[in-house]
Amino acid sequence: MENQNTRQYLDQIKQHILENLRILPHSPSVQMHQVPPDMLSMEVPEEPSLDVRETQHETDSRVEHSAEYYDSDKDQDLTYHHNIDNV
């Protein structure tokens, strides 16, 4: 695909953007400070391995809240999609 933007058009856009940036209020500056050494040594929690299967108890312990989305006759989105298909 060929670039059909002219140099003049790009310069006008650039100028317009710079003018808009110029009138924006600047953000307040923040003083530099040292990061505490213990902050750098924080360990990142390890993600569970995808190769390890969950036990039945672990699977059953995750209960879905009743307000969560679901696919059934009561699902409003499902009704919406059926109405669109019938049009």
Backbone as ProteinMPNN parsed JSONL, in Angstrom:
{"seq_chain_A": "MENQNTRQYLDQIKQHILENLRILPHSPSVQMHQVPPDMLSMEVPEEPSLDVRETQHETDSRVEHSAEYYDSDKDQDLTYHHNIDNV", "coords_chain_A": {"N_chain_A": [[0.851, -1.172, 0.0], [0.596, 2.143, -0.844], [1.896, 5.12, 0.567], [-0.121, 7.824, 0.841], [-0.046, 10.266, 1.987], [0.805, 13.62, 1.93], [3.803, 15.573, 2.285], [3.295, 18.166, 3.128], [0.735, 17.936, 4.269], [1.303, 16.217, 6.44], [3.049, 17.854, 7.888], [1.284, 19.91, 8.607], [-0.487, 18.536, 10.292], [1.303, 17.771, 12.286], [2.065, 20.291, 13.273], [-0.392, 21.195, 14.258], [-0.854, 19.338, 16.311], [1.326, 19.889, 18.002], [0.68, 22.499, 18.768], [-1.667, 22.015, 20.207], [-0.592, 20.495, 22.298], [0.988, 22.395, 23.496], [-0.815, 24.105, 24.776], [-1.818, 22.561, 26.791], [-2.06, 22.037, 30.329], [0.815, 21.669, 32.372], [2.067, 18.828, 34.166], [2.626, 18.502, 37.703], [5.926, 18.466, 39.019], [7.862, 15.724, 40.281], [9.884, 14.929, 42.974], [13.063, 13.329, 42.844], [13.94, 10.245, 44.353], [15.567, 7.818, 46.448], [15.232, 4.333, 45.958], [14.165, 2.066, 48.358], [16.341, -0.541, 49.474], [15.196, -3.001, 50.203], [12.917, -3.076, 48.734], [13.622, -3.731, 46.173], [14.282, -6.364, 46.397], [12.031, -7.853, 46.552], [10.199, -10.803, 46.162], [8.768, -12.288, 43.313], [5.637, -13.767, 43.158], [5.311, -17.19, 42.369], [3.829, -18.499, 39.471], [1.251, -20.94, 39.143], [2.057, -24.163, 37.84], [1.2, -25.115, 34.565], [1.266, -27.685, 33.85], [0.534, -29.28, 35.919], [-2.142, -31.041, 37.219], [-5.297, -30.158, 38.675], [-6.74, -31.197, 41.766], [-9.822, -32.96, 42.379], [-11.084, -31.867, 44.566], [-9.963, -29.277, 44.679], [-10.953, -28.216, 42.297], [-13.701, -28.308, 42.802], [-13.819, -26.511, 44.879], [-13.74, -23.988, 43.846], [-16.188, -21.881, 43.529], [-18.713, -20.584, 41.518], [-19.989, -17.338, 41.5], [-23.421, -16.398, 41.867], [-24.154, -14.225, 40.328], [-22.599, -14.241, 38.111], [-21.843, -14.531, 34.575], [-23.552, -16.811, 32.453], [-24.328, -19.593, 30.321], [-27.371, -20.38, 29.375], [-30.956, -20.937, 29.308], [-31.77, -18.668, 30.567], [-29.972, -16.731, 29.941], [-29.396, -13.527, 28.862], [-27.907, -12.523, 26.704], [-27.799, -14.729, 25.055], [-30.457, -14.927, 24.24], [-30.635, -12.542, 22.848], [-28.853, -13.025, 20.722], [-30.229, -15.107, 19.423], [-32.455, -13.747, 18.521], [-31.357, -12.024, 16.653], [-30.385, -13.824, 14.791], [-32.754, -14.797, 13.771], [-33.756, -12.746, 12.256]], "CA_chain_A": [[0.0, 0.0, 0.0], [1.404, 3.344, -1.007], [1.598, 6.217, 1.485], [-0.662, 8.921, 0.052], [0.029, 11.508, 2.762], [1.822, 14.531, 1.422], [4.668, 16.15, 3.311], [2.597, 19.357, 3.621], [-0.343, 17.468, 5.144], [1.921, 15.72, 7.663], [3.556, 19.016, 8.627], [0.128, 20.604, 9.19], [-0.946, 17.716, 11.415], [2.328, 17.879, 13.326], [1.949, 21.633, 13.844], [-1.644, 21.23, 15.009], [-0.637, 18.549, 17.534], [2.243, 20.642, 18.868], [-0.073, 23.629, 19.329], [-2.552, 21.468, 21.238], [0.238, 20.102, 23.44], [1.503, 23.606, 24.121], [-1.83, 24.72, 25.635], [-2.151, 21.67, 27.908], [-1.342, 22.362, 31.566], [1.85, 20.68, 32.672], [1.876, 18.108, 35.422], [3.615, 18.917, 38.703], [7.115, 17.617, 39.036], [8.039, 14.865, 41.445], [11.292, 14.875, 43.344], [13.719, 12.029, 42.747], [14.278, 9.67, 45.649], [16.177, 6.499, 46.404], [14.35, 3.204, 46.203], [14.707, 1.268, 49.463], [16.927, -1.791, 48.964], [14.317, -4.156, 50.4], [11.883, -3.027, 47.709], [14.146, -4.395, 44.988], [14.453, -7.787, 46.627], [10.737, -8.532, 46.708], [10.073, -11.956, 45.275], [7.544, -12.361, 42.529], [5.028, -15.072, 43.425], [5.423, -18.106, 41.251], [2.543, -18.906, 38.915], [1.12, -22.399, 39.167], [2.443, -24.832, 36.611], [0.077, -25.568, 33.76], [1.415, -29.124, 33.656], [0.025, -29.979, 37.092], [-3.601, -31.077, 37.249], [-5.938, -29.857, 39.945], [-7.503, -32.296, 42.34], [-11.265, -32.756, 42.309], [-11.438, -30.968, 45.666], [-9.593, -27.92, 44.273], [-11.892, -27.795, 41.264], [-14.997, -28.094, 43.446], [-13.753, -25.4, 45.835], [-13.975, -22.743, 43.129], [-17.624, -21.766, 43.315], [-19.045, -19.42, 40.718], [-20.999, -16.481, 42.104], [-24.685, -16.489, 41.128], [-24.29, -13.081, 39.425], [-21.697, -14.4, 36.973], [-22.471, -14.849, 33.295], [-23.704, -18.229, 32.194], [-25.038, -19.952, 29.101], [-28.564, -21.198, 29.593], [-32.156, -20.29, 28.804], [-31.933, -17.373, 31.237], [-28.917, -15.828, 29.482], [-29.961, -12.472, 28.026], [-27.14, -12.436, 25.463], [-28.193, -15.851, 24.228], [-31.737, -14.534, 23.662], [-30.334, -11.487, 21.885], [-28.258, -13.627, 19.528], [-31.266, -15.858, 18.728], [-33.322, -12.782, 17.839], [-30.621, -11.502, 15.494], [-30.324, -14.898, 13.789], [-34.059, -14.996, 13.176], [-34.12, -11.581, 11.45]], "C_chain_A": [[0.9, 1.24, 0.0], [0.952, 4.418, -0.02], [1.142, 7.415, 0.664], [-0.694, 10.237, 0.825], [1.142, 12.378, 2.206], [2.63, 15.09, 2.589], [3.981, 17.363, 3.937], [1.491, 18.956, 4.605], [0.228, 16.98, 6.482], [2.468, 16.857, 8.52], [2.416, 19.792, 9.288], [-0.394, 19.841, 10.41], [0.03, 17.828, 12.586], [2.226, 19.229, 14.031], [0.703, 21.745, 14.719], [-1.497, 20.478, 16.343], [0.266, 19.303, 18.501], [1.557, 21.842, 19.503], [-1.009, 23.155, 20.443], [-1.771, 21.058, 22.482], [0.738, 21.326, 24.207], [0.476, 24.206, 25.085], [-2.269, 23.811, 26.782], [-1.399, 22.1, 29.162], [-0.328, 21.26, 31.868], [1.546, 20.001, 34.006], [2.935, 18.562, 36.423], [4.795, 17.942, 38.723], [7.186, 16.828, 40.334], [9.528, 14.78, 41.715], [11.823, 13.452, 43.212], [14.017, 11.533, 44.152], [14.83, 8.265, 45.454], [15.132, 5.425, 46.686], [14.959, 2.388, 47.339], [15.222, -0.076, 48.944], [16.013, -2.995, 49.148], [13.194, -4.187, 49.373], [12.335, -3.778, 46.455], [14.235, -5.904, 45.163], [13.134, -8.532, 46.817], [10.635, -9.654, 45.689], [8.732, -11.917, 44.565], [6.924, -13.728, 42.798], [5.033, -15.941, 42.172], [4.031, -18.52, 40.775], [2.455, -20.42, 38.95], [1.459, -22.993, 37.806], [1.203, -25.313, 35.87], [0.13, -27.075, 33.519], [0.827, -29.935, 34.806], [-1.488, -29.901, 37.091], [-4.111, -30.74, 38.639], [-6.645, -31.107, 40.453], [-8.987, -31.969, 42.215], [-11.715, -31.785, 43.387], [-11.116, -29.513, 45.307], [-10.556, -27.377, 43.222], [-13.246, -27.468, 41.872], [-14.994, -26.888, 44.371], [-13.938, -24.05, 45.161], [-15.447, -22.665, 42.761], [-17.901, -20.485, 42.556], [-20.171, -18.647, 41.398], [-22.257, -16.503, 41.244], [-24.888, -15.332, 40.151], [-23.365, -13.174, 38.211], [-22.481, -14.74, 35.712], [-22.558, -16.365, 33.125], [-24.469, -18.428, 30.894], [-26.183, -20.883, 29.467], [-29.758, -20.459, 29.022], [-32.345, -18.901, 29.39], [-30.923, -16.334, 30.762], [-29.498, -14.809, 28.514], [-29.22, -12.355, 26.699], [-27.535, -13.551, 24.509], [-29.51, -15.54, 23.524], [-31.519, -13.476, 22.588], [-29.794, -12.078, 20.591], [-29.292, -14.431, 18.745], [-32.174, -14.908, 17.956], [-32.649, -12.22, 16.593], [-30.594, -12.561, 14.387], [-31.647, -15.079, 13.078], [-34.471, -13.85, 12.262], [-33.769, -11.792, 10.011]], "O_chain_A": [[1.85, 1.333, 0.777], [-0.246, 4.598, 0.198], [1.916, 7.965, -0.119], [-1.296, 11.211, 0.374], [2.275, 11.929, 2.034], [2.181, 15.076, 3.736], [4.075, 17.568, 5.147], [1.34, 19.578, 5.656], [-0.313, 17.302, 7.54], [2.359, 16.82, 9.746], [2.567, 20.278, 10.409], [-0.705, 20.443, 11.438], [-0.383, 17.965, 13.738], [2.295, 19.294, 15.258], [0.752, 22.328, 15.802], [-1.97, 20.948, 17.378], [-0.01, 19.345, 19.7], [1.826, 22.168, 20.659], [-1.132, 23.802, 21.483], [-2.243, 21.254, 23.602], [0.888, 21.283, 25.428], [0.86, 24.763, 26.114], [-3.016, 24.247, 27.658], [-0.232, 22.485, 29.083], [-0.588, 20.077, 31.646], [0.849, 20.554, 34.856], [4.028, 18.964, 36.025], [4.642, 16.747, 38.471], [6.629, 17.234, 41.354], [10.331, 14.585, 40.802], [11.097, 12.487, 43.448], [14.316, 12.329, 45.042], [14.591, 7.617, 44.436], [14.264, 5.591, 47.543], [16.142, 2.053, 47.292], [14.602, -0.68, 48.068], [16.045, -3.92, 48.336], [12.58, -5.234, 49.166], [11.519, -4.387, 45.762], [14.262, -6.642, 44.178], [13.124, -9.703, 47.197], [10.943, -9.477, 44.51], [7.706, -11.561, 45.145], [7.606, -14.746, 42.682], [4.788, -15.465, 41.063], [3.162, -18.849, 41.582], [3.465, -21.109, 38.805], [1.183, -22.4, 36.763], [0.274, -25.85, 36.473], [-0.838, -27.669, 33.045], [0.642, -31.145, 34.68], [-2.056, -28.815, 36.977], [-3.45, -31.002, 39.644], [-7.085, -31.955, 39.677], [-9.355, -30.82, 41.971], [-12.614, -30.974, 43.164], [-11.907, -28.615, 45.598], [-10.928, -26.204, 43.262], [-13.871, -26.472, 41.508], [-16.045, -26.3, 44.625], [-14.259, -23.066, 45.827], [-15.897, -23.298, 41.806], [-17.385, -19.423, 42.905], [-21.173, -19.225, 41.817], [-22.168, -16.615, 40.021], [-25.707, -15.438, 39.238], [-23.355, -12.273, 37.372], [-23.629, -15.179, 35.775], [-21.703, -17.099, 33.62], [-25.173, -17.53, 30.431], [-25.966, -22.04, 29.826], [-29.593, -19.458, 28.324], [-33.001, -18.052, 28.788], [-31.015, -15.169, 31.147], [-30.03, -15.177, 27.467], [-29.846, -12.111, 25.667], [-27.6, -13.346, 23.297], [-29.67, -15.851, 22.344], [-32.155, -13.517, 21.534], [-30.213, -11.694, 19.5], [-29.244, -14.442, 17.515], [-32.613, -15.232, 16.853], [-33.313, -11.97, 15.588], [-30.757, -12.247, 13.208], [-31.676, -15.471, 11.912], [-35.465, -13.98, 11.548], [-34.004, -10.912, 9.183]]}, "name": "protein", "num_of_chains": 1, "seq": "MENQNTRQYLDQIKQHILENLRILPHSPSVQMHQVPPDMLSMEVPEEPSLDVRETQHETDSRVEHSAEYYDSDKDQDLTYHHNIDNV"}
